[in-house]
Each structure stands twice: as C-alpha cells, then as structure tokens.
Amino acid sequence: MKFGVLVFPGSNCDRDVAYVTRELLGQQTRMVWHQETDIADLDVIIVPGGFSYGDYLRCGAIARFSPVMQQVIHHAKQGKLVLGICNGFQVLTETGLLPGVLTRNRDLHFICDRVPLQVERNDTHWTQGYTKGETITLPIAHGEGRFYADPATLSAIEDHGQVLFRYAGGNPNGSVNNIAGICNREGNVLGMMPHPERASDASLGCTDGLRLFQGLLAQIAALA
C-alpha cells in the first residue's frame, strides 16, 4: 500500500499523517507537493489538515484549484481511496467530491478539544477497525467545522448511509444531524473534521484514530 500526503502552502498536519502511515504502520508514503500532476503510483491520497493558502476567501476554496486536485478527482473517480481530514474535508467539499459545505462554528470560536464520536457503519473501507455503534474519542481543531447541507442533499446523504461518524454526547460546532464525517456514495472518499492521526500514537494517550488506518490496511490485505 502506498500513501500520498498532499502538501499545500499552509498545511500543518501533513507530517503528522506521514508519521502514522510511514513510522507507525510501516507503509510507503510520499509527500505530494500541490503543484504535482502525477499521482498514478499512489493507492491512497490523504488531504491533511491545516490552513491551506491561509484559509483566504474560505477554507479550501483556493486549494481546490491546485494542479494536484484535478489528479485527486481523477484518482477518486477511478475508485481509488481519498481521505480528507479537517481542512482536507473542506477541500473535498469545495471540489465536489463530497456533498455539503463546512461553515463557521456555531459560536464563531475556534475549537480545540477531544470529542466522543459514534461510529455509524463498520462495513466501509474506512471503518473496518471499529464496531458499529461504538463510541470513540478523537481530537478536533477547527474554526469552520459546522457541516451543512440543504434539506434535499441532507436527506440523500442519510438515505444512502453516507454518514460514518457523528458527534456523540454533544455537538461542538452545530453541524446538522451531528455529522462529523461522511463518505461519497461509492464509499472510497471520506471527509472528516476530527483528526485520527492525532490519536494514533499510544504516547498521546489514545489510539482510536490508528484503528481507522489499521482497518483500512486489513481490509485491503483481505481483498488482495
């Protein structure tokens, strides 16, 4: 399995993700500069958190026009795997790979905390390491993490089982239906506001995030 971690001007979680995939999981990992146009060698693309292009205009609005993103769209349409974390989730909604938008938090404050999440499904590429309905804990750090979709879009998301993670025991940012992470209908593209890479090293006191990556690798190995 070969991972590619995108690097935009302003990315600040790219090395955190690469540490998980390369050091903790022993997988080939390549840092992909945003101007690259050849990612055909990669199996999984991760769009990391941070402040791409300083979050000018709105989060992810400029990053969507980076040359590499056209290749990410092609990668996803081929059925390959794409994970967007925090700012990466925002970028994926801007490109249209995922429905909905991420808007300013309900109280207009930046939130940095650990929050409980409920796992809605465990039959996707991304949730094999979890049990359906279980509660896990992951960190969040965002100012524009409030997921919103119009009623018709929201109904379609729910009807097609695209919600993989919901905030549990409270809604930190005002996201509709407590949505913390969704996938596309095909299931190969996941966007989530919480940071699994920040809950992967046991020295940090929580490894609930590592199970996302471990489950993905186990599922791919089983299919090989």
C-alpha positions in Angstrom: 0.0 0.0 0.0 1.4 3.4 -1.0 0.1 6.6 0.6 0.4 10.1 -0.8 0.0 13.0 1.6 -0.7 16.3 -0.1 1.2 19.4 0.9 -0.2 22.9 0.3 1.2 26.2 1.4 -0.2 26.4 5.0 -0.6 22.6 5.6 0.4 21.8 9.1 -0.8 18.2 9.7 0.9 16.6 6.7 3.9 15.4 8.7 1.6 14.1 11.4 -0.2 11.9 8.9 3.0 10.7 7.3 4.3 9.8 10.7 1.4 7.5 11.2 1.4 5.8 7.8 5.2 5.6 7.5 6.5 5.2 11.0 3.7 3.5 12.9 2.3 1.4 10.1 5.4 0.9 8.0 3.7 1.8 4.7 5.4 3.6 1.8 4.5 7.2 2.0 5.2 10.1 -0.4 4.7 13.8 0.3 3.0 15.3 -2.7 3.5 19.0 -3.4 0.4 20.8 -4.5 1.8 21.6 -8.0 2.4 17.9 -8.9 0.4 16.4 -11.6 1.3 12.7 -11.5 0.0 10.6 -8.6 -0.7 7.4 -10.5 1.8 5.5 -8.3 -0.3 6.1 -5.2 -3.1 3.9 -3.7 -4.4 6.3 -1.0 -4.4 10.0 -1.2 -4.7 12.0 2.1 -5.6 15.6 2.1 -4.4 16.8 5.5 -5.5 19.4 8.0 -4.0 22.9 8.3 -4.7 26.2 6.8 -4.2 25.8 3.0 -3.4 29.1 1.4 -4.0 30.8 4.8 -7.8 30.0 4.6 -8.2 33.1 2.4 -11.7 33.5 0.9 -12.9 30.5 2.8 -11.3 27.2 3.9 -10.3 25.0 1.0 -11.6 27.5 -1.6 -8.1 28.2 -3.1 -6.7 24.7 -2.6 -9.3 23.2 -4.9 -7.6 25.0 -7.8 -4.2 23.5 -7.2 -2.9 21.3 -10.1 -2.8 18.2 -8.0 -6.5 18.4 -7.2 -7.6 17.5 -10.7 -5.5 14.4 -10.3 -7.1 13.7 -7.0 -10.6 13.9 -8.6 -9.4 11.5 -11.3 -8.0 9.2 -8.7 -11.3 9.2 -6.8 -13.4 8.6 -10.0 -11.2 5.5 -10.6 -12.4 4.1 -7.3 -9.2 4.7 -5.5 -9.1 5.9 -1.9 -9.1 9.5 -0.7 -9.2 10.7 2.9 -9.7 14.4 3.7 -9.1 15.4 7.4 -10.3 18.8 8.8 -9.1 21.3 6.1 -8.9 18.3 3.8 -12.6 17.7 4.3 -13.2 21.3 3.4 -11.2 20.9 0.3 -13.1 17.8 -0.8 -16.4 19.6 -0.4 -15.1 22.5 -2.5 -14.1 20.1 -5.3 -17.4 18.4 -5.3 -16.0 15.0 -4.3 -18.2 15.2 -1.2 -21.6 16.9 -0.7 -22.4 19.8 1.6 -20.2 22.6 3.0 -18.2 23.4 6.1 -19.2 26.7 7.7 -18.2 28.8 10.7 -18.7 27.1 14.0 -22.0 27.8 15.7 -20.4 30.1 18.3 -17.9 31.6 15.9 -15.0 30.3 18.0 -12.1 28.1 17.1 -12.5 24.8 18.9 -9.6 22.6 20.1 -10.7 19.6 22.1 -11.2 15.9 22.3 -14.7 14.7 21.5 -16.6 11.5 21.5 -17.9 10.2 18.2 -20.3 7.4 17.3 -19.3 5.1 14.5 -22.4 4.7 12.2 -21.1 1.9 10.0 -18.3 -0.6 10.0 -18.7 -2.0 6.6 -16.7 0.6 4.6 -13.1 0.8 3.7 -12.6 3.3 6.4 -14.4 1.8 9.4 -13.4 -1.9 9.4 -11.4 -1.3 12.6 -14.5 -0.3 14.6 -17.7 -1.8 15.8 -21.0 -0.3 14.5 -22.5 2.0 17.2 -19.3 2.2 19.4 -18.1 5.5 20.8 -14.5 6.5 20.1 -12.6 9.7 21.0 -10.7 11.9 18.5 -9.3 15.4 18.7 -10.8 18.3 16.8 -9.2 21.7 16.0 -11.2 23.9 13.7 -13.0 27.2 13.2 -15.1 26.2 10.3 -16.3 22.7 11.0 -20.0 23.1 11.1 -21.3 20.7 8.4 -24.3 22.0 6.5 -26.3 20.7 3.5 -29.7 21.8 2.2 -32.6 19.5 3.2 -32.7 17.5 -0.1 -28.9 16.9 0.0 -29.0 16.0 3.7 -31.8 13.6 3.1 -29.9 11.9 0.3 -26.8 11.7 2.5 -28.7 10.0 5.2 -30.7 7.7 2.9 -27.6 6.4 1.2 -25.8 5.8 4.5 -23.0 8.2 3.9 -22.6 9.4 7.5 -19.8 7.4 9.0 -19.1 9.4 12.2 -21.4 11.6 14.3 -20.6 13.7 17.3 -21.9 12.0 20.5 -22.8 13.4 23.8 -22.9 17.0 22.5 -22.4 18.9 19.2 -19.3 21.1 19.4 -19.8 23.1 16.3 -23.5 23.0 15.3 -23.2 20.5 12.5 -26.5 19.3 11.1 -27.5 15.9 12.4 -24.3 15.9 14.5 -22.4 15.0 11.4 -18.6 14.6 11.9 -17.6 12.6 8.8 -19.2 11.5 5.6 -18.2 9.4 2.5 -19.3 9.6 -1.1 -21.9 7.1 -2.3 -19.3 4.8 -3.6 -17.6 4.7 -0.2 -14.0 5.4 -1.5 -13.8 9.1 -0.4 -14.1 10.0 3.2 -14.1 13.5 4.7 -14.0 14.0 8.5 -13.4 17.0 10.8 -11.8 15.1 13.7 -8.1 14.2 13.4 -7.5 10.4 13.5 -3.7 11.0 13.0 -3.6 12.9 16.4 -5.0 9.8 18.2 -2.7 7.2 16.7 0.4 7.1 18.9 0.0 5.4 22.3 2.3 8.0 23.9 -0.5 10.6 23.3 -2.9 8.6 25.4 -5.4 7.4 22.7 -5.2 5.2 19.7 -8.7 5.3 18.4 -7.6 7.1 15.3 -5.0 4.4 14.5 -7.7 1.9 14.1 -9.1 3.7 11.1 -5.8 3.2 9.3 -5.3 -0.3 10.6 -8.8 -1.3 9.5 -8.1 0.0 6.0 -4.9 -1.9 5.7 -6.5 -5.1 6.9 -9.4 -4.8 4.5 -7.1 -4.2 1.5 -5.0 -7.1 2.6 -8.1 -9.4 2.8 -9.1 -8.4 -0.8 -5.6 -8.9 -2.2 
